[in-house]
Amino acid sequence: MKSKKIALIALSLANLLAYSQENIIELPLTAQNGHGPFSLWYVATMSPISENNDKWQKISKFPEGLTDIKYGYIETSGLQDTINPLKASVKNKIAFAFGKDLGGNIKVAVDTNNNSDLSDDKIFTPIDYPENTPSRVGNLTNYAVDVSFETFVHNKIVTVTVPLFVYYNSQSDNLFYHFWQHSTTQLNGEHIAVSSGRFTNFTYKYLELMLPPNKIVYKKNEYIEIKDEIHKILGVNTDRNTLVLEKIDLPKTQLFSNQIGYKSYLFDGEDIVSGTKISLENYKGKYVLLDFWGEWCKPCIEELPHLKELYSKTDRTKFEMIGIAAYSTHEGIKKLIDQHGITWAQISSDAICATYGINVYPTTILLDTDGVVIANNLRGKELERKILSLITE
């Protein structure tokens, strides 16, 4: 009898695996210059290093005619963290150096041909940051530097060339950058735009999708609806250069997500102050605002007085709030609770934030009385108007 049960379990698992594989879709990606439909708001730091001892791509020569030189590398992927010998040999870092010319002006050299020699690269003046952020510069192509680096596709090392923008901030005496490239693919005749996320590397850690001209941004593990079909975004397979989706045969009403129209993820936690158990299921019948924040997050703390005012204006039988703090200490949260007179529940949980896929703080998610997401990232007066209109209907 026991062996029969084990056989049935194994058969069920095999059927489930076969079902999953049948529903997996891989769509080939095509690189496109520009940020496409995505908002280009993020610029990453090109942090200089103190020693020229990189074991894979040590800089052999530096640019001439500059003083006070600082240098470092831009990581395009995490390939060199692998034990695969072929992947480990990929030259996926872009070297850079910056310093002052004879007039005291900041100049930059980037290893555009990826030969670890900065003496044969053009020295140029970087864009001022934040005075000339991407949204203010206008035609960015006039400021691009084409850089080449290696990546690993279809079990082969290939060289790709991508436009790179370099910025300089005088206050921090540091460089910033972003890559000016996204990818595209298609499913069922619908155009899909794909971004590595934040345009800082090609690891796809912060994967973003859009269906132009729709301006909604979809992220990894979220659902995307195309021609009345629901697909879950599994990620990008960088080895095969494909977008990986899973076709879902369940209706939206049975799926959990932080997206509008889907059921919110359920969670349990413990209130930091009282120790009372908090379960999202127990809030059914009320509108609920989930506020994801942290003690280290200045914009989050600045939002607390607005949330306190909103809380004081609302009926507890109709509306509740739950604060979920990430990467924070109980002591730090308790101090802020006392300082701002917070009276709504507060949970400290990195796990809950990870379940919701939160990587920007503060983030707010508004749920209706059935626990379905109806709005994201409302704050201040906009949030107040939304809540008051709902509970007075």
C-alpha positions as CSV (number, residue, x, y, z in Angstrom):
1,M,0.0,0.0,0.0
2,K,2.8,2.4,0.9
3,S,4.6,1.8,-2.4
4,K,1.4,2.5,-4.3
5,K,1.0,5.8,-2.5
6,I,4.6,6.7,-3.3
7,A,4.0,5.8,-7.0
8,L,0.9,7.9,-7.1
9,I,2.7,10.9,-5.6
10,A,5.6,10.5,-8.1
11,L,3.1,10.3,-11.0
12,S,1.3,13.4,-9.8
13,L,4.6,15.3,-9.6
14,A,5.6,14.1,-13.1
15,N,2.3,15.3,-14.5
16,L,2.7,18.7,-12.8
17,L,6.2,19.1,-14.1
18,A,5.0,18.1,-17.7
19,Y,2.2,20.6,-17.4
20,S,4.6,23.4,-16.3
21,Q,7.0,22.7,-19.1
22,E,4.2,22.7,-21.7
23,N,3.2,26.2,-20.5
24,I,6.7,27.7,-20.6
25,I,7.2,30.1,-23.5
26,E,10.6,31.5,-24.5
27,L,10.6,34.6,-26.7
28,P,13.8,35.7,-28.5
29,L,15.0,39.2,-27.6
30,T,16.2,41.8,-30.1
31,A,18.4,44.7,-28.8
32,Q,17.3,48.2,-29.6
33,N,19.2,51.5,-28.9
34,G,17.4,53.9,-26.7
35,H,15.2,53.5,-23.6
36,G,12.1,52.9,-25.6
37,P,8.8,53.4,-23.7
38,F,10.5,53.2,-20.3
39,S,11.2,56.2,-18.1
40,L,14.9,56.8,-17.7
41,W,15.1,57.9,-14.1
42,Y,17.9,55.9,-12.7
43,V,21.6,56.7,-12.9
44,A,24.2,54.5,-11.2
45,T,27.5,55.4,-9.6
46,M,30.7,54.5,-11.3
47,S,32.6,53.9,-8.0
48,P,36.4,54.1,-8.3
49,I,38.6,51.5,-6.7
50,S,41.8,51.9,-4.8
51,E,44.0,49.2,-6.4
52,N,44.5,48.1,-10.0
53,N,44.5,44.4,-9.2
54,D,41.4,42.9,-11.0
55,K,42.4,39.3,-11.7
56,W,40.4,39.2,-14.9
57,Q,40.7,42.6,-16.5
58,K,43.5,44.6,-15.0
59,I,44.0,48.0,-16.6
60,S,47.3,47.9,-18.6
61,K,47.6,51.6,-19.5
62,F,45.9,54.8,-18.3
63,P,45.0,58.0,-20.3
64,E,47.8,60.5,-20.7
65,G,47.7,64.2,-19.8
66,L,45.4,63.8,-16.7
67,T,46.2,64.3,-13.1
68,D,44.5,63.1,-9.9
69,I,43.3,60.0,-11.8
70,K,40.6,57.8,-10.3
71,Y,39.6,54.5,-12.0
72,G,37.3,51.5,-11.8
73,Y,35.0,49.2,-13.7
74,I,31.4,49.0,-14.7
75,E,30.0,45.4,-14.2
76,T,27.7,44.5,-17.1
77,S,26.8,41.0,-15.7
78,G,27.7,38.5,-13.0
79,L,29.2,36.0,-15.3
80,Q,32.6,35.9,-13.6
81,D,31.0,34.6,-10.4
82,T,30.6,31.2,-12.0
83,I,32.7,28.1,-12.0
84,N,32.2,27.6,-15.7
85,P,35.7,28.1,-17.2
86,L,34.3,29.6,-20.4
87,K,32.0,32.0,-18.7
88,A,34.7,33.0,-16.2
89,S,36.9,34.2,-19.1
90,V,34.2,36.6,-20.5
91,K,35.5,40.2,-20.5
92,N,32.2,41.7,-19.2
93,K,33.7,44.6,-17.3
94,I,34.2,48.1,-18.8
95,A,37.2,50.0,-17.4
96,F,37.1,53.8,-16.9
97,A,39.3,56.5,-15.5
98,F,38.8,60.2,-14.8
99,G,40.9,63.1,-13.7
100,K,41.8,66.8,-14.5
101,D,43.4,68.2,-17.6
102,L,45.8,71.2,-17.5
103,G,42.9,73.6,-17.1
104,G,41.5,71.8,-14.1
105,N,38.5,70.4,-16.0
106,I,37.2,66.9,-15.4
107,K,37.8,64.5,-18.2
108,V,36.9,60.9,-18.7
109,A,38.2,57.9,-20.6
110,V,36.2,54.7,-21.1
111,D,37.7,51.5,-22.4
112,T,35.3,51.5,-25.4
113,N,37.1,48.6,-27.2
114,N,37.5,46.5,-24.1
115,N,41.2,46.0,-24.4
116,S,42.1,47.0,-20.9
117,D,44.1,49.9,-22.4
118,L,42.7,53.4,-21.7
119,S,45.6,55.2,-23.5
120,D,44.0,54.5,-26.9
121,D,40.5,55.8,-25.9
122,K,39.1,59.3,-26.6
123,I,39.2,61.6,-23.6
124,F,35.9,63.5,-23.2
125,T,34.0,65.9,-20.9
126,P,31.1,64.1,-19.1
127,I,27.6,65.5,-18.8
128,D,26.9,67.5,-15.6
129,Y,24.8,65.7,-13.0
130,P,22.2,66.4,-11.7
131,E,22.0,69.6,-13.8
132,N,21.8,67.6,-17.0
133,T,19.9,64.5,-16.1
134,P,18.6,62.3,-18.9
135,S,15.2,64.1,-18.8
136,R,16.8,67.5,-19.4
137,V,19.5,66.8,-21.9
138,G,17.2,66.4,-24.9
139,N,18.9,64.4,-27.7
140,L,21.0,62.0,-25.8
141,T,22.7,60.5,-28.9
142,N,24.9,63.6,-29.0
143,Y,26.5,62.5,-25.7
144,A,26.7,58.7,-26.1
145,V,29.9,56.7,-26.0
146,D,29.7,53.3,-27.8
147,V,31.3,50.6,-25.6
148,S,31.9,47.0,-26.3
149,F,32.0,44.1,-23.9
150,E,31.6,40.3,-24.0
151,T,28.6,38.3,-22.9
152,F,27.6,34.6,-23.0
153,V,24.8,33.6,-25.4
154,H,24.0,30.1,-26.8
155,N,27.1,28.7,-25.0
156,K,29.4,31.1,-26.9
157,I,31.2,34.3,-26.0
158,V,29.9,37.1,-28.1
159,T,30.8,40.8,-28.3
160,V,28.1,43.4,-28.0
161,T,28.2,47.2,-28.5
162,V,26.0,49.5,-26.4
163,P,25.7,53.3,-26.1
164,L,26.8,54.5,-22.6
165,F,26.3,57.9,-21.0
166,V,28.6,59.2,-18.4
167,Y,27.8,62.0,-15.9
168,Y,29.9,63.9,-13.3
169,N,28.8,65.3,-10.0
170,S,31.2,67.9,-8.6
171,Q,29.8,67.7,-5.0
172,S,30.6,64.0,-4.7
173,D,33.5,64.1,-7.2
174,N,32.2,61.0,-8.7
175,L,30.9,59.6,-12.1
176,F,27.5,58.2,-12.8
177,Y,26.3,56.3,-15.9
178,H,23.5,54.4,-17.7
179,F,23.2,52.2,-20.7
180,W,21.0,53.4,-23.5
181,Q,19.5,50.1,-24.7
182,H,16.4,48.0,-24.3
183,S,15.1,44.9,-26.1
184,T,11.9,43.9,-27.9
185,T,10.0,40.7,-28.7
186,Q,6.5,39.7,-29.7
187,L,3.7,37.3,-28.5
188,N,0.5,36.7,-30.3
189,G,1.1,39.7,-32.5
190,E,1.6,42.0,-29.5
191,H,4.8,44.1,-29.2
192,I,6.6,43.7,-25.9
193,A,9.4,46.1,-24.7
194,V,11.9,44.6,-22.3
195,S,14.3,46.5,-20.0
196,S,17.1,45.2,-17.8
197,G,15.7,47.5,-15.2
198,R,17.2,50.9,-14.4
199,F,19.6,50.7,-17.4
200,T,22.6,50.0,-15.2
201,N,23.6,46.5,-16.2
202,F,22.3,43.4,-18.2
203,T,21.7,41.0,-15.3
204,Y,17.9,41.6,-15.5
205,K,17.7,41.6,-11.8
206,Y,15.2,44.5,-12.0
207,L,13.4,43.2,-15.1
208,E,10.7,45.5,-16.5
209,L,8.2,44.8,-19.4
210,M,5.8,47.1,-21.2
211,L,3.2,46.7,-23.9
212,P,3.4,50.0,-25.9
213,P,1.5,52.3,-26.0
214,N,0.3,51.1,-22.6
215,K,2.5,52.8,-19.9
216,I,2.0,50.1,-17.3
217,V,5.3,48.5,-16.1
218,Y,5.3,44.8,-15.4
219,K,8.0,43.1,-13.3
220,K,9.4,39.7,-12.6
221,N,6.8,37.3,-11.1
222,E,3.9,39.5,-12.1
223,Y,1.2,38.7,-14.6
224,I,0.9,40.2,-18.1
225,E,-2.3,39.8,-20.1
226,I,-2.0,39.5,-23.9
227,K,-5.0,38.7,-26.1
228,D,-7.1,37.5,-23.2
229,E,-4.4,35.1,-22.0
230,I,-2.6,35.5,-18.7
231,H,1.2,34.9,-18.6
232,K,3.5,35.0,-15.6
233,I,6.9,36.7,-16.1
234,L,9.6,34.3,-15.0
235,G,12.6,36.3,-16.2
236,V,15.2,36.5,-18.9
237,N,17.4,33.6,-19.8
238,T,20.6,35.5,-20.6
239,D,22.3,32.3,-22.0
240,R,19.6,32.0,-24.6
241,N,18.7,35.7,-24.8
242,T,15.1,35.0,-24.3
243,L,12.2,36.3,-22.3
244,V,10.6,33.4,-20.3
245,L,6.9,33.4,-19.6
246,E,4.5,30.8,-18.2
247,K,1.0,30.6,-19.6
248,I,-1.5,30.5,-16.8
249,D,-4.8,28.6,-17.2
250,L,-6.3,30.0,-14.0
251,P,-8.7,33.0,-13.9
252,K,-7.4,36.3,-12.4
253,T,-9.7,35.8,-9.4
254,Q,-7.6,32.8,-8.3
255,L,-4.2,34.5,-8.7
256,F,-2.2,36.4,-6.1
257,S,-0.1,39.5,-7.0
258,N,0.5,43.2,-6.0
259,Q,-1.0,44.2,-9.4
260,I,-4.3,46.0,-9.8
261,G,-7.1,43.6,-10.2
262,Y,-5.4,40.6,-8.5
263,K,-5.8,39.3,-5.0
264,S,-3.2,40.5,-2.6
265,Y,-0.7,38.1,-1.2
266,L,-1.8,36.9,2.3
267,F,0.6,37.2,5.2
268,D,0.8,36.9,9.0
269,G,3.0,39.0,11.2
270,E,3.4,40.4,14.7
271,D,2.8,44.0,15.7
272,I,6.1,45.6,16.8
273,V,4.7,47.4,19.8
274,S,1.9,45.1,21.2
275,G,3.1,41.8,19.9
276,T,-0.4,41.1,18.6
277,K,-0.7,38.6,15.8
278,I,-1.7,40.4,12.5
279,S,-3.2,38.4,9.6
280,L,-4.3,40.1,6.4
281,E,-7.2,37.7,6.1
282,N,-8.7,39.3,9.3
283,Y,-9.0,42.6,7.5
284,K,-11.6,41.4,5.0
285,G,-14.6,43.8,4.8
286,K,-12.4,46.9,5.1
287,Y,-10.3,48.9,2.7
288,V,-6.6,48.3,3.7
289,L,-3.5,50.4,2.9
290,L,-0.2,48.5,3.0
291,D,2.7,50.9,3.5
292,F,6.1,49.4,2.8
293,W,8.8,51.5,4.3
294,G,12.0,51.5,6.5
295,E,13.7,53.5,9.2
296,W,16.6,54.3,6.8
297,C,14.2,55.7,4.2
298,K,13.9,59.5,4.4
299,P,11.0,59.8,2.0
300,C,9.2,57.1,4.0
301,I,9.6,59.0,7.2
302,E,8.5,62.3,5.5
303,E,5.3,60.5,4.5
304,L,4.4,59.5,8.1
305,P,2.7,62.8,9.1
306,H,0.4,62.6,6.0
307,L,-0.5,59.0,6.9
308,K,-1.2,60.0,10.5
309,E,-3.6,62.7,9.3
310,L,-5.3,60.3,7.0
311,Y,-5.7,57.7,9.7
312,S,-7.3,60.3,12.1
313,K,-9.9,61.2,9.4
314,T,-11.1,57.7,8.7
315,D,-13.5,55.2,10.3
316,R,-11.8,52.0,11.7
317,T,-14.8,49.9,10.7
318,K,-14.2,50.9,7.0
319,F,-10.5,51.5,6.6
320,E,-7.2,50.2,8.2
321,M,-3.5,50.6,7.5
322,I,-0.6,48.2,8.0
323,G,3.0,49.4,8.0
324,I,5.5,46.8,6.8
325,A,9.1,47.8,7.5
326,A,12.1,46.3,5.6
327,Y,15.7,46.1,6.7
328,S,14.9,47.9,9.9
329,T,15.4,47.2,13.6
330,H,12.6,46.9,16.1
331,E,14.3,49.6,18.2
332,G,14.5,52.0,15.2
333,I,10.9,51.5,14.2
334,K,9.6,51.8,17.8
335,K,11.5,55.1,18.1
336,L,9.8,56.5,15.0
337,I,6.4,55.2,16.2
338,D,6.8,57.2,19.4
339,Q,8.2,60.2,17.7
340,H,5.4,60.5,15.1
341,G,2.5,59.1,17.3
342,I,1.8,56.2,15.0
343,T,-1.2,54.2,16.1
344,W,-1.7,51.7,13.2
345,A,-0.2,48.3,13.1
346,Q,3.5,48.0,12.2
347,I,5.3,44.8,11.2
348,S,9.0,44.4,10.6
349,S,9.5,41.8,7.9
350,D,12.0,41.5,5.1
351,A,10.2,38.3,4.0
352,I,6.8,40.0,3.4
353,C,8.5,42.8,1.4
354,A,10.3,40.1,-0.7
355,T,7.0,38.2,-1.3
356,Y,5.5,41.4,-2.7
357,G,8.6,42.1,-4.7
358,I,9.2,45.5,-3.2
359,N,12.5,47.1,-4.2
360,V,11.4,50.8,-4.1
361,Y,10.6,52.6,-0.9
362,P,8.1,53.9,0.1
363,T,5.6,51.8,-1.8
364,T,1.9,51.7,-1.0
365,I,-0.7,49.1,-2.1
366,L,-4.4,49.8,-1.6
367,L,-6.8,46.8,-1.2
368,D,-10.6,46.7,-1.5
369,T,-12.9,45.0,1.0
370,D,-12.3,41.6,-0.7
371,G,-8.5,41.9,-0.5
372,V,-8.1,42.8,-4.2
373,V,-5.5,45.4,-5.2
374,I,-7.2,48.6,-6.5
375,A,-4.3,51.1,-6.5
376,N,-0.5,51.3,-6.1
377,N,1.8,54.1,-4.9
378,L,-0.7,56.7,-3.9
379,R,0.6,59.3,-1.5
380,G,-0.3,62.5,0.2
381,K,-3.5,64.3,-1.0
382,E,-4.0,61.9,-3.9
383,L,-4.1,59.0,-1.4
384,E,-6.4,60.9,1.0
385,R,-8.9,61.8,-1.8
386,K,-9.0,58.1,-3.0
387,I,-9.6,56.7,0.5
388,L,-12.2,59.3,1.5
389,S,-14.1,58.8,-1.8
390,L,-14.2,55.0,-1.2
391,I,-15.4,55.0,2.4
392,T,-18.1,57.6,1.8
393,E,-19.7,55.9,-1.2
